[in-house]
Amino acid sequence: NVVYTVGISEDNSNLGGSESLLGQLVNHLLNLISRQLLPPYSALIPLLPVLCLLIIIQLLCSGLIVLLLDELLQKGYGLGSGISLFIATNICETIVWKAFSPATINTGKGTEFEGAVIALFHLLATRTDKVRGLREAFYRQNLPNLMNLMATVGVFLIVIYFQGFRVDLPIKSARYRGQYSSYPIKLFYTSNIPIILQSALVSNIYFISQILSSKFAGNIFVSMIGTWAESGYHKYPIGGLCYYLSPPETISHIISDPIHAIIYIIFMLGSCAFLSKTWIDVSGSSAKDVARQLRDQQMLMRGHREKSMVHELNRYIPTAAAFGGLCIGALSVLADFLGAIGSGTGILLAVTIIYQYFEIFVKEQSEMGGMSTIFF
């Protein structure tokens, strides 16, 4: 048992950081070891055990570096959370690479550039039929095309537009007369939490299914969870529960298997709404928690007594959480169906994280003397 003195804040802080670091390291280590049980790494264990050990050490060290950088930002040497910044950077890097990648790939019809924008100029320059070249640049298969890029930009703009939807509840100070303010309740009340939790849930189901299918292939119960096919080093579900939880890849897949698309839509909308509604009770952002925070700050809602604040907040917060989660799920489905680069989940994470950083930046600038300090 660990015994420490509550009164020593520095020791408590060090202990909390050590416990968090140890927990994260154990979690990463168990996760990495378990992933070695999946192909293609599982085939290397009998042949190259030292190589597998080096892979675990490399990934463990990279996870440690990410945690330390995250702690550095949270200590005040940057804005926001380091983990969120790394997630957004990784997703944006994928989008930029798929748009401007100079890598060449032999598609069977000749060599083409991977990047959608570079491929446009290459196809227009090499094809004698310019209309055909333009059509290929917009609709080519198995490589990023301009329609994918336009869908990505469109989803970005839609999410940013929805970020501005909110209800401002008027509040006043119980201590000082004439001091009025407002408490904003956004449409995306729980931000990107629903899509993070939903993505983690599906990833764990995929992970468990792949382990079971690699060890107990042919078992009827394992097949009900998911059956998998390989394309190079990439595995994708072709049956079972995992297949219906995965997004349809193209419009033709939606037409050929509409039941898959319907189940996927219902699952995405329902899970995001449920997780968003549940999160407000877990995270301390429910109506009761908000009312208590306002009372602690000696703030009251105008036109309401202190005891009726919870009832009034209950009219808005649960609805905003559930409907906001529903909208997050719908936007993710829309991005997947349109073929947006980086998947619908990734785009929503990137946009919400970047918007949060923008809000933090504007808030800090306003506290330092207004937006004019940005330019002067």
FENJOMO-V917597 format. One record per helix or strand of 3 or more residues. SS is the DSSP state (2 for helix, 1 for strand). FROM is the first residue (numbers start at 1). LEN is the number of residues. Records with the same first field share a line. If there is no record, write none. Layout:
BEGIN
SS=FROM-LEN ; FROM-LEN
END
This chain:
BEGIN
2=9-27 ; 41-3 ; 49-29 ; 82-19 ; 116-11 ; 130-10 ; 146-18 ; 193-23 ; 220-6 ; 240-6 ; 251-6 ; 258-25 ; 287-10 ; 306-9 ; 317-22 ; 343-25 ; 372-4
1=104-3 ; 111-3 ; 166-8 ; 180-7 ; 227-5 ; 234-6 ; 299-3
END
